[in-house]
Amino acid sequence: MASDTPVDSRPPGGRTFFGHPRALATLFLTEMWERFSFYGMRAILVLYLTAASADAGLGLRESTANAVYGTYNAMVYLMALPGGWVADRLIGARRSVLWGGIVIAAGHYVMAIPTGWSVFAGMTLIVLGTGLLKPNISTMVGDLYDRDSPRRDAGFSIFYMGINLGAFIAPLICGFLGERINWHLGFAAAAVGMTFGVIQYVLGARNLGDAGARPADPLLGADRRRALRRLGIGVAVLALVLLALGLAGLFTVNSVVNLLTIATVVITIGYFARIITDREISATERLRVKAYLWLFVFAAAFWLIYDQAGSVLNIFAADRTDRDVFGFTFPASWLQSVNPILIIIGAPLAAALWVKLGHRVSTPAKFAVGLILNGLSFVLMAAAARAAVGGDLVSPWWLVAVYAIQVAGELALSPVGLSATTRLAPVKYASQMLGLWFLATAVGDAIGGQVARLAETWPEPTYFLTFGLASVVLGVAAVAASRHIRRMMVGIH
């Protein structure tokens, strides 16, 4: 919700940030450092989990490490729902971002402790902190502008550059320190990055005006006490479940991963059921939600493959590629910087293309393009894996080409999906539907983590070809169903 006195509407004067409110610089840098910490840790996570104990790793099986990675990503996006609720009803976006950043930094510092337990404790803190920070910092960017300001979209474009800038730099620094010196030093670098973000956020708070200062729809009095009591009961029940699992000898990495995967899917089903069965939404809105359900499934299938870049493809980069350049073997995690730099280059081109095409290409058709391209990237990976059969090392340009195809697919699906979410949402659920869009990534990553277990037992070419062709087939099915979906969208292109 935009504040009553957005910064953009105030008389001009003082310093600006590329012609935008000075507060945008504060939020830009906060997001850049948060993404630096997130992608820096993520770039080396699976490599650390699978490294032998002799190499200071945890020595987990690849299948378990891939599942942990997928579930971790899923929890990050799932926590955006309660994180948004905490800001809207309890403490406001500004304090949510601050506490989120502090908890994220604490999580990375815990991971920097050279012990076996630290990685999972640290990941838990990072998940909780990101849930507070990630959805609410975007809300604060919106608070800087009048709702109809012509500079609003440009401000968000600058802000999202911070995301990709942090994601580009992080693997280069954290990856080198982690792979070449010590894994926990790489995690420590991520912690230092988030610390920089928190410090500059506090120092820049004077520029934020009223942005995010108060909860949008605060709980007061008895309602607040009731909500906090229910929250306490929920935490207590979760603690008891974990204790019971521990006492029964079932508190293992695999059991927790499986439990969280099931929880993610169940929460998503319950969320859709709640909206569709709500008698307060109109028949047209209900039909649009059913159309959105199709798009949700397509998006989840997309992220199932796309987000294996940090797990299955990262392991392939470490074990199957020739990374020697003029006598220097660069870290495998450096290839994780390819996606963000390609997004920085491709995003303006994609935006211009969609403007030029207008309504000639429907939203379902764009989703189909994303799925088909995503599938073709895995088909190409099957060829790379076949070239590596027998222990031969292949050129890293195979992975660069794969990432390029995936980024093209992402630019066809991700921004379009966010826009479709806002247009198809019932009025009553306008804000909550954005949280539902995050759930598509959560479901895709959770199931993708389970699917990625197969990469250890199946021949690599078979694994990539199977899921690549499955995505292509789903994309073709999306094309076939696009006319039906458009009819359910009722006037929305």
N, C-alpha and C positions, 0 to 999 in steps of 0.2 A: 504494500500500500504506500502510495506516495505521501510524504509528509505535508503538513499544512503550509509550510514555508520552504519549498524546495530551493536549494542553492541557486539553481539556474534562473529563478525568477527575480533574484535580487539585483539591485543596481550594479552595473559593471564597475570594476575597479580592483586594484591589487593584482597579484600574480595569478596567472592561469596555467593550465597544463594543456598545451597544444590547442589553446583557445577554449578549453573547457574548465569547469570549476576546479580549483586547486585540490579539492577533496578527491577528485578522480585519481590524482597521482598517488595519494595515500592508499586508496583501495587497489589501484593497479599494482603497486609494489607489494602490498600484502598478499594479493592473489598470486603474483609472480613467485614470491618466496614460498608460499604454501605449495604451489605446484612443483617448485624446485625440490622441496622436501619429499613430496609424494612420489614424483617420478624418479627422483634419485634413489630412494629406497627401493621402489618397485623394480628398477632396472637390474638390481643385484639380488633381489630377494630369492628367486628360484635358484639362481646360481649358488647362493650361500646354502640354501636348504639341501641341495643335492651334492654339494662338495663333500668329499670324504673327510672324516675326522682328522686325518693326517694333514689335510689342507685347511684345517680350522673351520670346516663346515659342519653341518648337522648330520650329513650322511643319510638323508631320507631318500626313499625310492622316488624316482621321477614321477610316478603316478600319484603318490601322496603329495609331493611338492606342488604339482600342477593343480590338484584339488584345493590345497591350502591357498594358493595364489588366487584361484577363481573365487573362492568363498570370501577371501579378504576383500577383493574388489566389490563383490556383491554387497557385503556388509557396509562398505563405505557409502554406497548409493542408497541402501536401505535406510541408513541412519539419517538421511536427509529429511525423511518424513517427520520423525520425532524432533529433529533439530529445528525444523521450521515451526513446529508447534510450540516448542519452548520459547522461541523468539516472539511469536505472535501473541502468545497467551501469558507468558511469565516475565521475561527479562528484557525483551527488545532485541533487535538485530545487532545493535552496536556492541552490547555486552556479550551477546552470543558469539560474535566474531572474535572478540578479545579472549574470552575463556576457551573458545575452540582452538585458537592459535596456541595458547599456553599449554593445553592438554596435548595437542599434536607435538609440540616441541618436547614435552616431557616423554611422550611415547618414543620419539626418535632417540632421546638421551638414554632411555631404558634399553633400547635395542643396541646402543653403543657399548653396553656392559658385556664383556666377553664371557658370557655363560650361556648354557643351552636354553634356560627358561626365558631369558630376556626377550627373545624375538617375539614370542607369542604374547607376553605381557605388554610389550611395546606396541604391537599391532592392535591390541584391544584398545589401548589409549588413543592411538591414531584414528581408529574407526570412530570412536566417540567424539573426538575433537573435530574431525572432518564433518561429521554430521551436524555439528553446531556452526561451523564456519562456512562450509561450501554453499548451502542454499541462501544463507542470510547476507553474505557479502554482495551477491547479485541483487538482492532486494535493496541494499543500500545504494548501489549504483543507480538504480531506478529512482531512488529518493532524491537524487541530486538534480533532477530535471522536472519541469512541469510535464504532466502526462502527455500533452500534445506538442511538446517542444520539438522543433525540427532537428535539434542536435542530439536527441536521445539515442537514436540508432547509432550515430557516429561515436557517441560516448561508449556504448556497449562494444562497438568494434575495437576501440582502443583498449578497453578493459580485457577483451578476449585475446588480444595480442600478448598481454601479460601472461596468460595461461600457457600459450605455446612457447613464449620466450623462456619461461621457467622450465617447461618440459624439455626444451631443446638443450639448455645448458646443463641440466641436472645429471644426465647419464655420463656426460663428458668428465665431470668432476667426481661425482660419487662412484661412478663405474671404475675410473682409474684407481682411485684410492682403495676401493673395495677389492677389486680383482688383483691389483698389483702389489698392494701393501698389506692391508688387513681388512677383512669384511666389516668389522665393527667400526673401523675408521671411516668407511664409506657411510655407514649409518650415522656416525657422529657428524659428518659433513652435512647430511640432511637436517640434523638437529640444529646446527649452527645457522643454516639457511632460514629455518622457521623462526629461530630466535631473532635474526635480523628483521624478519617480517613483523614480529610482535613489537619490537622496539620502535620501528618507524611508524607502526600503526598508533602506538601510544603517543609518540611525539607529534604525529600529524592529526591527532584527535581534534585540535582546535579548528581545523579546516572543515570539519564534517557538519558543522551547523546542527540542525535538528535531525539529520538523516539517521534513521534507526535508533533514535534516542529513547523511544517509548514503544511498548508492545502495541501492535496494531489493533488487537481485540483482547485487552487484558482481562484475566480472571481476577475477581475481587472477592473479598470476604469469604463467605462459606463455600462458594464455588472454587476458590483458590485452594482452601484447606482440603476440600474433597479431592481435587485433582492431585495435590501433593501426596495425600494419603494413598490414593490409588497407585500413584507412581512408586511410593515406598513399598506397597504390597507387591507390585510387579517385580521390583528388584529383589525382594525377599524370596518370592517364588522361584525366580531364576536361580538365585543362589542355592536354594534347596534342591532344585533339579540337578545342578552341577555337583552338589555335595553327594546326592544319591548316586549319580553316575560314578563319582569317585569311589564311594564305599563299595559299589558293586563291581569295581574293577573295569568299568566301561568308559572311564574318562580318558579316552585316547584321542590323538589327533584326528584319526579317521572318524570316530564316533561323533565328535564335535562338528567336524566338517559336514557330515551327513545330516546331522540334526539341523544345522543352520541352513543347509540347502532346502530341506523340507519346509522349514519355517518361512523361508523367502517365498516359495511357491504358494504356500497356504495363505500367507498374508495378502499376496497379490490377488488370489482368487476371492478372498473375503472382501477385499477392497472393491473389486468390480461388482461383486454380488450386491454389496451395499448400495452402490450408485444406481445400478440398473433396476433394483427393486424399490428404490425411493419413490414414493407416491407424489412427492412434491415437485418432481421434474416433469416436464411436458412429454407428450408422446414423441414429438420431434426430437427433443433433447435425448430421450432414451434411445431412439434409433441412431442418432449420431454417436452415442457412446458405444453401441454395438458395432458401428463402423470402425470406431477407434480401437475396439478390441482386436480387429483384424490387423490394424497397423501396429498395435502393441506386440502381437505375436511375431510379425515380420521383423520388428526392431529387436526383440529378444533373440531371434535366430541370427540376426546380423551380429550382435555383440558377442554371441556365443563363439563365433569364429574370430572376429576382429580382435578381441581382447586376449587371444592366445599369443599375441605378439610378445608379451612379457613372460610367457611360460614356455610353451612348446617351441615357438620360433626362437626364443632366446637360448634355449638349450641347444637347438640346431646350430645357432650361430657360434656357440662355444665349442661344440664337438665336431661339426661337419664343414666349417668354412675355413678357407685359407685367408687369414687376416694379416698376413705379412706384407708390409709396405716398406720397401727399401731397407729391409733388415729390422724394422720395428713391427712387432706384433701388437696391433691395437686391441684393447679389451672388447670382448663380445658385446658388452652392454652399450658400447658406443653406437651400435646400430639402432638402439632405441631412440636415438635423436633424429632418425630419418623421418618418422611420422610427423612430429611437430613442425619441422622445417618445411615439409611438403604441404602441410595445412596452411602455414603462413603464406606460402606462394600460391596455393590453389584456391583459397577461400574467396579472394576478390574475383577470380575468374569464374568460379561457380556462381557467385552472386550475380555477376553480370549476365551469365548464360540464362539463369532462371528468369531474370527481368526481361531478357530478349524473347524468350519462349512464351512468357506470360502464362495464360491458362490452357495453352495448347497441349501441355503435358500435365496430367493430373497428379495429385499427391500419391495415390496408390501406384501409379506408373513410376514415379521417382523412387518409391520404396523398392519396386521391382528392380530398377537399375542398380540400386545399392546392393541388393541381395545377389544379383547375377555377377556383378563385379567382385563382390566378396568371395563368391564361390570360385570364380576364375582365378583369384589369387591363390587359393588352395590347390587348384588344378596345376598351376605353375609350380607350387611348392612340391607337388607330387613328382614333377619332372626333376626338380632340384634334388629331391631325396633319392630318386632313382640314380641320378648321376653320382651320388655319394655312396651308393651301395658298394660294399667291399672295403670301406675305410678311406676312400678317396676324399680329399677335401675339395670343395667347390668354391667358386668365386662368391664373395659377399654381394656382388651385384645381383645375384638371384634374389636375395632378400630385399635389396633396395627396390627391385622391380615389383616384388610381391607387395611391399609397403605402399608403393606408388599406386597400384591398382586398388588396394584397400582404402587409401585416402580418397581416391576418386569416388569410391562407393560411399564412404562416410559423408562426403560433401553432398552427395545426392540424397542421403537419408536423414542424417542427424539434424541439421538446421531446419529442414523441411518438417521433420517430425515434431520439433519444438513448436514451430509455427502452427502445425495442425492441432497440436494439443490445446493451444490457446483458443483456436477457432471452433473446435468441436466440443469444448467443455460446457456442461450445463452451467447456467449462471450461478447456481448455488455452490458448485464445486470448482469455480474458476481457479482458485489458488491451489486447491488440493490436486487437481489434475496435473499440475506441473510436477508435484511429488510423484504422481503415478508414472510420469515419463521417466523419472529416475529409476522407478521400479523395473522398467523394461530392461535397463542395463543390469540391474541387480539380478533379475531372473536369468538373463542371458549369461552373465558371468558365473552364477551359481551352478547352473546346469552345465555350462561350458567347462567348469572345473572338474565336474564328474566325467564328462565326455573325454577330457584331456587325459584321464587315466589310461585310456585305450592306446595312447601314443607310445606307451612303454611296451605293450604286449603285441600290438599289431605291427606288421611291417610298415615303415614310415610312408612309402609311396601309397600303400593301401589306405592308410589313415587319412592322408591329405586328400587323395582322390575321392574317397567315399564321402567325406563331409563337404568337399568342394562341389561335387556333383549334386549333393542333396540341397545345397544352397542355391545352385543354379536352377534346379527343378522347382524349388519353392518360389524363386523369382519369376519363373515362367507361369507358375500357378497364380502369382499375384497379378500378372498381366491379364490372365484369363478372368480373374475375379474383379478386376478394377472397375468394370462398368457396374457390377452389382454393389460394390463398396461405395461408389460415387453416388448411387441412388440413395443409399442409407445416409450419406452425408448431408442430404437435403439442402441443396443450394450452396454448399461449401465445395470449392474446387480442390 
